[in-house]
Amino acid sequence: MPTLTSPKNTSEILKKYQFRVQKKYGQNFLIDANILEKIVEAAEIGPDAFVLEIGPGIGTMTQMLCEAAAEVVAVEIDEKLMPILGETLGDYDNVTVLNCDILKQDICALAEQYGGGRRMKVVANLPYYITTPIIMDIFESHAPVDGITVMVQREVAERMQAGPGTKDYGALSLAVQYYSIPEIVEEVPPSCFIPQPQVSSAVVRLKKRSEPPVDVADEELLFKLIRASFNQRRKTLANGIFNSGIIDFSKEEIAHFIENLGLRADVRGEKLTLSQFAELANALTAVK
């Protein structure tokens, strides 16, 4: 099989199968060998690794993963790519390709069925519009995942590692940092893809934490508070929580809880650290 990191070969196989890129799936095929190698290296994939790849496309990165890992499960939503993957991955006996929507799959069940319960590495070139739901679904499933290494829109990557008080800081920052340690590994220009996207991308490594960095009695409430505070970013934290209706307290009572943390009653959610959100969640849980 000719190398898929050649623009010419990628174009030829797409033409051979009369494949047309579908915008609804955010299809941009990575063709830069150096970037692909950096993704595999960043994911720390060794010869015993079990890998879940989301969105293999035509199999360019999948081939490298098969060379590096013991077992690969590639989940592709577009059934029109299945014949192409059948050809490009035909030489490998350590890969299983599933034609399905990852958001409708039980991640824990996939790990058990194909990895025998082994801890897995997740690698993906994610469609920009669905990055957050996929990452959060993996984390919240509590599947045996060591880490996630993904290609995402650069702005999304910056939000993942943003801190309090910055313009990029938000619910995604807090959620990602609760479950993992995010690190931007490499920035990737549009020229590394076919077709070229309109935005720059970045490779992000999310190293799964063994334990969350904060102690919180009610994890669900913590994330409800976080979402409420950023759903109405321009409003005060007290107003955001009160308007969300997630807890049965008056606006004045909520403001009192916030002041007990040593914060101003009119503070906005974007100023709070993860620890402060956890303190607030614990204070509210104690009196519910």
BALO-958788 format. One record per residue: x, y, z of N, C-alpha, C in turn. Coordinates in pm, whole numbers, plus 50000, padded with zeros to 5 digits. Each point is the difference from the previous one (the first is absolute). Layout:
! residues N
XYZXYZXYZ;...
! end
This chain:
! residues 288
500834988050000499175012050000500875012650000;499855008949901500795012449997499745008450125;501025007850040499845008050120498905010549984;499175001150104498885009449994500415014050042;501245001750044500465013450037500455008049878;499804994449882500265007249876498695006149951;499945013149976498785006249949499514993249872;500954996149915499654993449875499284986850025;500554991850089499394986950027498665001350071;499905009750089498725002350069498945004149899;500355009149910499045004549898499604988549909;500974991349967499714988949909499034989850061;500194997150130499114990050059498605005750021;499915012950028498685006350011499304999849864;500785002349894499454999949865499604985849960;500814990350037499734986049966498644995550053;499685004350120498734996050061498915010649984;500315010049917499065010949972499445005950130;500945001950094499595005150131499985015250000;498915005350051499885014550014499945003550148;500825009550038500065004350140498655005750042;499574996050119498725004750053500255009950114;499535012149981500215010550101499354996550133;498894992549995499294996850125500854991550093;501014993249946500904991950082501335007050026;500145012249950501255007450022501224992749948;499924994649881501074991449948501155007949938;501134999450067501275005649951501084989750029;500584994349896500924988850016501435004950016;500634996150110501365004050031500994992849908;500925007649941500944994049904501465002750034;500255005950117501375003450039500584988950088;501004992949950500584988750072500625004250133;500645011650003500645004750123498965002350111;498875006049964498955002550099499424986750048;499784990849909499474986950037500934992950099;501295000749971500984993750090500005006550138;499825013150003499975007150128498764996250081;498884997549931498784995850069500214986450065;500564990749924500254986550052501005000650116;501025008449986500995001550106499395006350125;499185010549980499375006850113499054990850076;499374991049928499064990750062500724988950078;501314999549985500824990250072499524985749975;499894996849871499504986949961501164990249984;499994989650083501024989749995499474987249939;500844989949988499624987549933498904992150070;499705003050125498944993150072498715008250007;499995011649937498885009350016498734995549929;498885003450063498674998549940499505014049970;499685002749872499665013549956498585000749946;499295010450041498715003449940500225012449916;499804998649869500125011549911498605004449958;499745012850015498705005549962500185008149873;499274996049894500095007049873501244996749921;500184987549960501214996249924500065005849859;498865004649948500015005549864500334989449897;501115002049927500404990049901501074990650056;500355001750127500924990650064501455004450008;500275012849973501395004849999500674998150136;499385005450105500584998450133499814985850051;498924993749959499734986250044501154990749964;500555001849881501134991749959501175001450097;500315012250040501095002350095499674993950137;498755001150039499594994550129500134984849999;499634993849888500114985549988501464995450007;500895008349946501434996650003500555001050143;499425009250080500565002850132499354992350114;498714996749985499234994250111499714985249982;499514993950108499634985949994498624998349938;499085009150035498614998749953499425013949979;499285001749888499375012849967498544997749966;499125008050060498595000549961499745013849944;499585000649874499765012849933498505001649978;499455011050050498565002549990499765011149899;499314996649891499755009449891498495001049975;499485012250003498565002149986499544999449853;500875003149906499625001049859500144986449930;498864994049967500044986749938500675000249863;500045011549935500615000949868501524998750005;500585001350120501444998250015500384985550025;499034991550027500324986250036500724992349888;499585001349874500764992949894501455004849991;500225013150019501365005449994500834994250115;499434999850119500714994550115500284985149982;499094993149932500224985949972501254998049917;500295009449909501204999149918501245004950074;499915011850061501205006050060500474992550125;499094992750066500374992650121500024984949978;499884996049875499924985849967501214991850039;501165006350014501224992750034500194998050150;499085005350082500184999350146498974990650063;500484991450087499104990650067499745004050145;500475011950040499805004450139499075012250007;499125001549901499085011350000498574995349976;499075006050071498574997949980499385013449968;499275000849888499365012549961498504998750024;499455009350076498585000050031499335012049933;498954997449926499245010749936498865004150092;500255010050084498995004550096500345013950052;499085005650076500165013050062500564998050140;501185005250027500654997850130499145005250115;499205010449975499175005650106498844990850038;499744989949916498934990550031500544986750049;501324999650026500634987750044500305000450149;500004988550061500424998550140501524998249999;500735010350041501464999749994500564988750087;499384998150116500474989350090499814986349935;498884998249930499734987349933500984997649886;500365010649927500994998749893501354995650058;500375006150112501284996650063500014985450045;498884995450052499924986250048499994990249884;499225002949897499854990749888501284998649918;500665011349972501144999549909501365000850071;499995004750125501265001250071500094991250123;498954992050022500014991250117500095007750131;499475012349999500055008050122501295007550020;500964998149905501275007350012499785015049990;500905007550060499945014549987500345003749856;499335010349950500195003349860500455014549980;500615001949884500395013349955498975004249896;499535012350010499075005249901500735009949911;499864998249870500645008949902498945004149899;499995012849964498935004449909500375012849927;499475001149880499995012649925498535004049996;499585007950097498575002150023499405011249914;498784997849951499275010949936499825011250103;500245012249959500025011150095498685001850074;498894997749928498705002950060499624990050110;500694988950008499604989650095501124996450098;501035008350003501154997350087499614998550146;499305010050052499674999950143499134988250040;498894997149929499184988650039500764986850004;500884997749903500754987449995500974999050117;500765010650025500984999750108499314998250135;498925007450021499304999050129499334986450016;499504994349891499384986850007501024989550043;501225001149949501064990650037500355001450147;500205012450044500365002250141498874995550094;498775004249969498894997350091499594985350001;500414992449899499694985749998500834992450103;501095006450048500934993550094500554986949942;500165000049867500614988449933501484999450036;500644988349984501424998650037500915006649897;500005013450001500785007949904501205006250069;501194998049943501225006150054500145014549956;499595002749878500135013649949499345001449865;499795012449959499385003049871500935009549926;500364996449878500825008849917499205003349876;499685012849984499065003849894500495011849918;499545000149876500185011649914498705007950007;500105012650042498815008350011500295013949944;498965008149987500195013849962500885006950103;500935008349955500975006150091499325007750112;498925007049970499295007750102499434990950109;499554988249959499484990350098501144995150089;501154997549938501174995550077500405010450104;499955012749960500375010750093498995001050114;498724997549972498995000350106500234988850100;500484988649953500204988650090501005002850110;501015008049971501035002450100499965014250057;498945007449971499875013850047499765000650151;500435011150061499835002050143498985010850030;499615001650128498985009750042500335014349956;498965007449961500175013949965500425002749858;500284989449922500395001849860498794998249910;500095005349878498864999549908499684985849956;500984991150003499794986349954499474990850110;500025004850123499604991850115498504997749999;499594987550022498574997050000499724986250053;498784995249976499584987050052500884988849947;500425001049872500874989749944501344999750072;500575011750030501285000750072499904992450132;498965002950076499844994250133499754984949992;499174995849906499704985749988501234992149960;500725004949899501204993149954501054999550112;500175011050071501025000550105499604992150124;498724997450017499534991650111500424985549975;499864995649876500284986049967501434997549952;500685010449952501304997749936500945011850014;501234997849952500995010849991500205002849851;499485011449950500085002849856501335006449960;500474996349883501245005749947499925000849848;500225011949946500065001649854501364995149953;499984989749915501244993649954500545006549874;499105003749911500435005049869498875008149936;500375011149938499025007549920500104995249855;498844999149934499954994049867499285009449903;500705004649895499385009249904499044992849906;499095007449936499034994049908500644992149886;501225003749962500664993549886500314985350024;499864995450124500294985950032498824990849974;498915005549946498784992149979499545000549855;499234989849963499224999849876498564996550037;499055008749965500145014049957500485008650116;500475011949970500525008750105498845006450077;500024999250135498975006750080500225015149999;499025007250048500085014650002500745005250124;500324991150093500625004050126501254991850027;500845005050087501184992450043499604989850106;500794989650013499714989250093501144998550100;499804991350096501054997150097499814985950051;501134993650031499984986850063500055002250151;499044994250071499945001650145500084986350066;500854999150102500074987850080499315002650133;499014991550031499285001050126500394987850085;500925002150092500454989150085499014998050114;499394988350003498954997250099500565000450142;499325007250087500395000450141499584987050069;500794995450093499624988250078498915003750100;500025012550046498985005350090499725014449960;498755004950017499735014149972500855009050090;500325012049955500865009150078499275006650118;498684998050008499215005850110499094989350058;499665001650128499054991050065498625006249991;499084992849943498635005349987499024988950032;499015003250082499044990050045499004996249890;499665009749915499004997749896500565005049867;500594990849925500635003649873498995005649901;498814994350000498955004749907499645014550029;499865003550129499695013850036501135009449961;501244995650021501165008249961499895004349855;499734990749911499965003449858498745007649961;498934998250075498815008249977500295014550035;500725002250110500385013750039500925006349896;500954992149952500955005149900499255003949873;499134991049952499265003149877499105012250019;499355000950117499115011350026500755013349999;501224999850052500765012550010500505004849865;500204990849906500505004049868498925000649892;498834994450029498885001349905499595014549985;500155007650108499715014349997501245007450049;501014999749917501345004550039500035014450048;499145008549944500025014150036499315002850134;499244990550048499305001850127500904996150116;499625004450119500764996150118499804985050025;500904994250078499894985950034498674997250070;499635008750093498764998250075498795000049907;499975009349907498895000749905499964987849909;501184995949954500064988349911499474987550067;500404997950125499554988150072498515000950031;499565011850044498585001850033499124998049877;500385005949888499204999049877499954985849945;501014991950032500064986349948498984991050066;499605003350123499024991950072500534986750049;501324998350008500554986950037499954997750151;499865010850077499894998450146498875008750053;499434996050111498825006850055500415010250106;500725010449957500405010850089499685013349933;499765010150082499775013449945501335005749951;499905010849920501225006449950500845005350117;499345005150103500705005350117500734988950075;499364988450011500644988750068501224995049922;499864999649868501134995749916501155009950016;499695013049999501035010350017500714998350136;499244996250101500584997950133501014988549997;499664989149932500934988749987501285004449930;499855008249898501165004949924500895008750089;499395008750077500765008850090500754992050107;499414988850041500664991650100501294993649947;500175000249868501244995049940501085010849998;499645012050049500935011249997499965007649870;498904998349925499855006649870498945010950007;500055009249907498965010349991498704993649955;498905005150045498694994549964499725001649851;500635010349938499755002549858501084994249909;500784990650050501064994049919499404992049884;500724999549890499574992049886500684986350005;499354990149943500524986450004501384998549940;500315008549901501294998949931501185003350090;499745005550119501075003350093500314988650097;499134990050008500174989350097500924988949948;500814994850091500834988449968499164987450016;500534988849956499334987250019499804997250149;501005003350080499904997750144498875008150062;499825012349953498945008450054498624994949958;499884995149877498744993949958499704987750086;501034992150030499824988150083499575004050142;500615010650054499615004850133498545004350002;499585007049896498615004549992499054988149990;500364990249916499164988049986499894992650133;501094998950072499984993050129499185007550105;500075013549997499225008150096498514998549972;499634999849874498594998549964499504985950031;500854990149976499634986150027499754997850148;500785006650084499914998150145498675004550058;499315009149929498745005450056498784996349916;500214991849895498864996349915499014991250077;
! end
